[in-house]
Amino acid sequence: MNALTIVGGVYHESCVWPGWDHLYGSGGRAAAAAASHVGSIALHSYAPKETATAFAPYAAMYGFTFDCVDADQTISFDYVHTLSIPQVNPPPVRIRSHPPIVVQADVVLRFGMMEGTAVVTAERCVYDPQSAFAPEKFAANGSSTAHLAIVGNRGEIAAMGGDPDQTAAARNLLRAGAEVVIIKSGPLGAVVVQASGVNEVPAYQTNRVWKLGSGDVFAALFAARWGVHGDPVTEAARLASKAVAEYAESMSLPVPTEQELRTANRPEAKALAGRVYIAGPFFTLAQRWLVDEARRCLREMGLDVLSPLHDIGLGPGSVVAPADLAGLQGCEVVFALVDGIDSGTIFEIGYARARGMPVYALAQNTSDQDLKMIEGSGCKVFDDFVTAIHHCAWRA
C-alpha cells in the first residue's frame, strides 16, 4: 500500500536570518516533504486548538490528513540562524506531558516529541529520536515493529547505543533489534550501518544552505523510499540526502519526485580537512558574538579551528601580529568576517591570498566598492552565515 503514517511534533518556527515564520515541526515538515513520494500520508501529533486550526491549511496544501491530540501549549523554536541553538518556548521544563499517541499502521515514521511519546505498532518503522540528551529507546514505551530503522545525529546515536564511538553505538543498536542505523553527519552526509557492513552516503553541495529541518526531510524521504517503496537501504539514504540538498537550496516543500532526485546533478561534498583560521574583528559585543558563533559552528562540523581571539588573545601589535601571522601560516583556509572593513581582517585576507590560501568571507553590510579587491582576488563572498560556513567546510 502506498501509504505512510507519521507521528511527530507540529511546532511554530521562526528565524531571523534568513527570515522564516511558519508552523511545521518535525512531523509537519516530514509530511510535507514526502507528499511527492507517497500517495497517502496521515500525520498524528499534539496541538492546542488554535495551532490545529492554523496548521489545517498546510495539511490541505500538501494533501495529507492531520489528526491531533488536544494539548494546552503552542511550542515554538526561535533561531537567529539555522545553525544557532534555538530558544524553545515554553522552556522544556515547563512543557506539560500528555498521554501517548497510539499508532498502528504498515509503515510509520516516528519522531520524538516534546509533549509526549508515540506507541507504534508497524511492519516497518523509521525512528528519529529528536533528542541528543535523553533519546528514548524505540521499544521503551511498548512500541514494536518487524523492521526497525533508526535515524539520528551523531550525539543521538552515541547516547542510544551507549558508546561515544558512533559506529560502535550503531552496532549496539543492531544487536538490540534495529535492522539498520543511519548516522546523520551534517555536511558529510550520513553513515549507514547494517549487519552486512558500513556504507557512507555523501552530502551534496548547494549554492545556498537552509538547515532548519533538514534532518526531518532526510527521515521523511528515507521512510518513503525504504519503508513504503522498499528501495535498498543505501539507495534510499542516497535519495534522502539528495532531497535534503534540494530543500536546503530552495527552502521549499515537497521535495522533487523520485525521477527528479535520481537525475539531479549536484557535486558531492568533499571530506573535511585542514585547519580554519577565523579572521574578524572582536572589539564590540556584536563582533565578539559573531566570532564565537563562527568558531562554534565550524568546530561542531568537526573542523580544527584557530581563532586569534580564543587561541592567541589580546596584546600590543608587536606581540599579537607575529603570533597571528604564524597561526595563519599553519592553516589551510580562512573564514573571514568582513563587515566593518577592519584593517587587521583585510590585512589577513590579503596575506592569505598572497600565500594561495582559499578565503571564504561573510559580508552582509559591505559595499561593492569595499568588496572589489576581496572578490577580485578570488575570495568567495557570501551574505548568509550558514551558507558561508558550509562552503568553507566543503571547500566549495
C-alpha positions as CSV (number, residue, x, y, z in Angstrom):
1,M,0.0,0.0,0.0
2,N,1.4,3.4,-1.0
3,A,0.8,5.0,2.4
4,L,2.9,6.5,5.2
5,T,1.8,7.3,8.8
6,I,3.9,10.0,10.5
7,V,3.7,10.8,14.2
8,G,5.7,13.9,15.3
9,G,5.6,17.4,16.6
10,V,3.9,20.4,15.0
11,Y,5.6,23.5,16.2
12,H,5.9,27.2,15.4
13,E,9.3,28.1,14.0
14,S,10.9,31.5,13.4
15,C,14.3,32.5,12.1
16,V,16.0,35.9,12.0
17,W,18.3,35.2,9.0
18,P,17.0,34.2,6.6
19,G,13.6,35.3,7.6
20,W,11.2,32.5,8.4
21,D,7.9,32.3,10.3
22,H,5.9,29.1,9.9
23,L,4.2,26.1,11.5
24,Y,6.0,22.9,10.7
25,G,7.9,21.0,13.3
26,S,9.4,17.6,12.5
27,G,6.0,15.9,11.9
28,G,4.6,18.7,9.8
29,R,7.7,19.1,7.7
30,A,8.1,15.4,7.1
31,A,4.5,15.1,5.9
32,A,5.0,18.0,3.5
33,A,8.4,16.7,2.3
34,A,7.2,13.2,1.5
35,A,4.0,14.3,-0.3
36,S,5.6,13.9,-3.7
37,H,6.7,10.3,-3.0
38,V,3.8,8.8,-1.2
39,G,0.2,8.6,-2.3
40,S,-1.4,8.8,1.2
41,I,0.1,10.4,4.3
42,A,-1.5,10.6,7.7
43,L,0.1,12.8,10.4
44,H,-0.6,12.4,14.1
45,S,0.6,15.0,16.6
46,Y,-0.2,17.0,19.7
47,A,-1.6,20.5,19.3
48,P,-3.9,23.0,21.0
49,K,-7.0,24.0,19.1
50,E,-5.6,27.3,17.8
51,T,-2.4,25.5,16.5
52,A,-4.5,22.8,14.8
53,T,-6.7,25.4,13.1
54,A,-3.6,27.4,11.9
55,F,-2.0,24.2,10.6
56,A,-5.0,22.9,8.7
57,P,-4.2,24.9,5.6
58,Y,-0.7,23.3,5.5
59,A,-2.3,19.9,5.5
60,A,-4.7,20.9,2.8
61,M,-2.0,22.4,0.6
62,Y,0.3,19.3,0.8
63,G,-2.6,16.8,0.7
64,F,-2.2,14.8,4.0
65,T,-4.6,14.2,6.8
66,F,-3.9,15.6,10.2
67,D,-5.2,14.0,13.5
68,C,-4.1,15.7,16.7
69,V,-4.4,15.0,20.4
70,D,-5.5,18.2,22.2
71,A,-2.7,19.9,24.0
72,D,-2.7,23.2,26.0
73,Q,0.5,24.7,24.8
74,T,1.8,26.0,21.5
75,I,5.5,25.3,21.3
76,S,7.9,27.5,19.4
77,F,11.5,27.3,18.3
78,D,13.2,30.6,17.6
79,Y,16.5,30.8,15.8
80,V,19.0,33.6,15.0
81,H,20.3,31.5,12.1
82,T,19.7,27.9,11.2
83,L,22.9,26.6,12.9
84,S,22.1,28.5,16.1
85,I,20.9,26.9,19.3
86,P,17.1,27.7,19.3
87,Q,15.2,29.3,22.1
88,V,12.4,27.0,23.0
89,N,9.1,28.5,24.3
90,P,7.8,27.4,26.8
91,P,11.2,26.2,28.2
92,P,11.3,22.4,28.0
93,V,11.0,22.1,31.8
94,R,7.6,23.8,31.6
95,I,6.2,21.7,28.8
96,R,3.5,19.5,30.2
97,S,3.4,15.8,29.4
98,H,0.4,14.3,27.7
99,P,-0.8,10.7,27.3
100,P,0.9,8.7,24.5
101,I,-0.3,8.8,20.9
102,V,-1.1,5.2,19.8
103,V,-0.5,4.4,16.1
104,Q,-0.9,1.2,14.2
105,A,0.0,1.1,10.5
106,D,2.0,-0.8,7.9
107,V,4.7,1.9,7.6
108,V,5.3,4.5,10.3
109,L,7.8,7.4,10.7
110,R,8.1,8.1,14.4
111,F,9.7,11.3,15.8
112,G,10.5,12.1,19.4
113,M,8.2,14.8,20.7
114,M,8.3,17.3,23.5
115,E,4.8,16.8,24.7
116,G,4.8,13.0,25.0
117,T,5.6,9.9,23.2
118,A,4.2,7.7,20.4
119,V,3.5,4.0,20.9
120,V,3.8,2.4,17.5
121,T,2.9,-1.0,16.0
122,A,4.1,-1.3,12.5
123,E,5.5,-3.7,9.9
124,R,8.2,-1.1,9.1
125,C,9.2,1.8,11.2
126,V,11.7,4.6,10.9
127,Y,12.5,6.2,14.3
128,D,14.2,9.6,14.7
129,P,14.5,10.2,18.5
130,Q,15.0,14.0,18.2
131,S,16.9,14.3,21.5
132,A,20.6,14.5,21.9
133,F,20.4,14.4,25.7
134,A,18.0,11.7,26.6
135,P,16.8,9.9,23.5
136,E,14.1,7.4,24.3
137,K,14.8,3.8,23.1
138,F,12.3,2.7,20.5
139,A,10.8,-0.2,22.5
140,A,10.9,1.5,25.9
141,N,7.3,2.7,25.6
142,G,6.0,-0.6,24.2
143,S,6.5,0.2,20.5
144,S,7.1,-2.8,18.2
145,T,7.9,-3.4,14.6
146,A,9.2,-6.2,12.4
147,H,11.7,-4.0,10.6
148,L,13.2,-1.0,12.5
149,A,15.4,1.7,11.1
150,I,16.9,4.3,13.5
151,V,17.9,7.6,12.0
152,G,19.7,10.1,14.3
153,N,22.6,12.5,14.5
154,R,25.9,11.5,16.0
155,G,25.0,12.6,19.5
156,E,21.7,10.8,19.5
157,I,23.2,7.5,18.2
158,A,26.0,7.6,20.7
159,A,23.6,8.2,23.5
160,M,21.1,5.5,22.4
161,G,23.9,3.0,21.7
162,G,25.9,3.7,24.8
163,D,29.2,4.3,23.2
164,P,31.0,7.5,22.2
165,D,32.1,5.8,19.0
166,Q,29.1,6.3,16.8
167,T,29.7,3.3,14.7
168,A,30.2,1.1,17.7
169,A,27.0,2.6,19.2
170,A,25.1,1.8,16.0
171,R,26.2,-1.8,16.1
172,N,25.0,-2.0,19.7
173,L,21.6,-0.8,18.4
174,L,21.7,-3.5,15.7
175,R,22.3,-6.1,18.4
176,A,19.3,-4.7,20.3
177,G,16.9,-5.2,17.4
178,A,17.4,-2.5,14.8
179,E,17.7,-3.6,11.2
180,V,19.6,-0.5,10.1
181,V,21.0,2.5,11.8
182,I,21.7,5.7,9.9
183,I,24.0,8.3,11.5
184,K,23.4,11.8,10.1
185,S,26.7,13.6,9.8
186,G,25.8,17.1,8.7
187,P,27.9,18.4,5.9
188,L,29.5,15.0,5.3
189,G,26.2,13.2,4.6
190,A,25.4,10.0,6.5
191,V,26.7,6.7,7.6
192,V,24.6,3.6,7.0
193,V,25.3,0.7,9.4
194,Q,23.8,-2.7,8.8
195,A,24.8,-6.2,9.9
196,S,26.3,-6.6,6.4
197,G,28.6,-3.6,6.8
198,V,29.0,0.1,6.8
199,N,28.4,2.4,3.9
200,E,28.8,6.2,3.5
201,V,26.3,8.3,1.8
202,P,27.5,11.8,0.7
203,A,26.0,15.2,1.2
204,Y,25.5,17.2,-1.9
205,Q,26.7,20.8,-2.3
206,T,24.3,23.6,-2.8
207,N,24.7,27.3,-3.6
208,R,22.6,28.3,-0.6
209,V,22.2,26.3,2.6
210,W,18.9,26.3,4.6
211,K,19.4,23.9,7.5
212,L,16.2,24.2,9.6
213,G,14.5,20.8,9.4
214,S,17.0,19.2,7.0
215,G,17.1,16.1,9.3
216,D,13.3,15.9,9.2
217,V,13.5,15.9,5.4
218,F,16.1,13.1,5.4
219,A,14.0,10.9,7.7
220,A,10.8,11.5,5.7
221,L,12.4,10.6,2.4
222,F,14.1,7.6,3.8
223,A,10.8,6.4,5.3
224,A,9.1,6.9,1.9
225,R,11.8,5.2,-0.2
226,W,12.8,2.3,2.2
227,G,9.6,2.0,4.2
228,V,6.9,2.5,1.6
229,H,8.6,1.6,-1.7
230,G,11.1,-1.0,-0.5
231,D,14.2,0.6,-2.0
232,P,17.5,-0.8,-0.9
233,V,18.7,0.8,2.3
234,T,21.8,2.7,0.9
235,E,19.9,3.8,-2.2
236,A,17.0,5.1,-0.1
237,A,19.5,7.0,2.1
238,R,21.2,8.4,-1.0
239,L,17.9,9.7,-2.4
240,A,17.1,11.2,1.1
241,S,20.5,13.0,1.0
242,K,19.7,14.4,-2.5
243,A,16.3,15.5,-1.2
244,V,18.0,17.4,1.7
245,A,20.1,19.2,-0.9
246,E,17.1,20.3,-2.9
247,Y,15.4,21.5,0.3
248,A,18.5,23.3,1.5
249,E,18.8,25.1,-1.8
250,S,15.1,26.1,-2.3
251,M,13.6,26.3,1.3
252,S,10.6,24.7,-0.4
253,L,8.4,21.6,0.0
254,P,7.6,19.0,-1.1
255,V,10.9,17.8,-2.4
256,P,11.3,16.8,-6.0
257,T,10.0,13.4,-7.3
258,E,12.0,10.2,-7.4
259,Q,12.9,10.7,-11.0
260,E,14.0,14.3,-10.4
261,L,16.1,13.3,-7.5
262,R,17.8,10.5,-9.4
263,T,18.7,12.8,-12.2
264,A,19.7,15.8,-10.1
265,N,23.3,16.8,-10.9
266,R,25.0,18.2,-7.8
267,P,28.6,17.7,-6.7
268,E,29.2,15.5,-3.7
269,A,30.6,17.2,-0.6
270,K,34.3,16.6,-0.1
271,A,35.8,15.3,3.2
272,L,36.6,18.0,5.7
273,A,40.3,18.6,6.2
274,G,42.7,21.3,7.2
275,R,42.7,23.9,9.8
276,V,40.5,27.0,9.5
277,Y,41.7,30.5,10.5
278,I,39.0,32.9,11.6
279,A,39.8,36.4,10.5
280,G,37.5,39.1,12.0
281,P,37.2,42.0,14.4
282,F,36.2,41.3,18.0
283,F,36.1,44.8,19.6
284,T,32.3,45.1,20.2
285,L,29.8,42.8,21.7
286,A,28.2,42.0,18.3
287,Q,31.6,41.3,16.7
288,R,32.6,39.1,19.6
289,W,29.3,37.2,19.4
290,L,29.8,36.5,15.6
291,V,33.4,35.2,16.1
292,D,32.1,32.9,18.9
293,E,29.3,31.6,16.6
294,A,31.7,31.0,13.7
295,R,34.1,29.1,15.9
296,R,31.3,27.0,17.4
297,C,29.7,26.1,14.1
298,L,33.0,25.2,12.4
299,R,34.1,23.1,15.3
300,E,30.7,21.3,15.5
301,M,31.3,20.3,11.9
302,G,34.5,18.5,13.0
303,L,36.9,21.2,11.8
304,D,40.1,22.2,13.5
305,V,39.8,25.9,14.1
306,L,42.3,28.7,15.1
307,S,40.7,31.8,16.4
308,P,43.1,34.6,17.3
309,L,40.6,35.9,19.9
310,H,40.5,32.5,21.7
311,D,43.9,31.0,20.9
312,I,46.2,34.0,20.8
313,G,44.4,36.7,22.8
314,L,44.8,40.5,23.1
315,G,48.0,42.4,23.4
316,P,50.3,45.0,21.7
317,G,50.8,44.8,17.9
318,S,54.4,43.8,18.3
319,V,53.3,40.6,20.1
320,V,49.9,39.8,18.6
321,A,50.7,40.4,14.9
322,P,53.6,37.9,14.6
323,A,51.6,35.4,16.6
324,D,48.5,35.9,14.3
325,L,50.6,35.5,11.1
326,A,52.3,32.5,12.4
327,G,49.0,30.9,13.2
328,L,47.7,31.9,9.8
329,Q,50.7,30.2,8.2
330,G,49.7,27.0,10.0
331,C,46.2,26.9,8.5
332,E,44.8,25.8,5.1
333,V,41.8,28.0,4.8
334,V,40.4,31.4,6.1
335,F,36.9,32.2,7.2
336,A,36.7,36.0,7.2
337,L,34.1,38.3,8.8
338,V,34.3,41.3,6.6
339,D,31.6,43.7,7.7
340,G,33.1,46.9,9.2
341,I,36.2,46.5,6.9
342,D,38.5,46.1,9.9
343,S,42.1,46.8,8.9
344,G,43.5,43.7,10.6
345,T,41.0,41.4,8.9
346,I,41.7,42.9,5.5
347,F,45.4,42.5,6.0
348,E,44.9,38.8,7.0
349,I,42.8,38.2,3.9
350,G,45.5,39.8,1.6
351,Y,48.2,37.8,3.4
352,A,46.3,34.6,2.9
353,R,45.6,35.2,-0.8
354,A,49.3,36.1,-1.4
355,R,50.0,32.6,0.0
356,G,47.4,31.0,-2.2
357,M,45.1,30.1,0.6
358,P,41.3,30.0,-0.1
359,V,39.2,32.6,1.7
360,Y,35.5,32.3,2.5
361,A,34.1,35.7,3.5
362,L,30.8,36.7,5.2
363,A,29.7,40.2,4.1
364,Q,26.2,41.3,4.8
365,N,26.6,45.1,5.0
366,T,29.6,45.9,2.9
367,S,29.5,48.0,-0.3
368,D,30.5,46.6,-3.7
369,Q,33.3,49.1,-3.8
370,D,34.8,47.8,-0.5
371,L,34.5,44.2,-1.7
372,K,36.2,44.9,-5.1
373,M,39.7,43.7,-4.1
374,I,38.3,40.9,-2.0
375,E,36.2,39.4,-4.7
376,G,38.6,40.3,-7.4
377,S,41.4,38.3,-5.7
378,G,39.4,35.1,-5.8
379,C,37.8,35.1,-2.3
380,K,34.3,33.5,-2.1
381,V,31.9,36.1,-0.6
382,F,28.5,35.2,0.9
383,D,25.7,37.2,2.5
384,D,24.4,34.3,4.5
385,F,26.2,33.0,7.6
386,V,25.2,29.3,7.4
387,T,25.9,29.1,3.6
388,A,29.4,30.6,4.2
389,I,30.1,28.1,7.0
390,H,29.1,25.2,4.8
391,H,31.0,26.3,1.8
392,C,34.1,26.8,3.9
393,A,33.7,23.3,5.3
394,W,33.1,21.8,1.8
395,R,35.9,23.9,0.2
396,A,33.2,24.6,-2.4
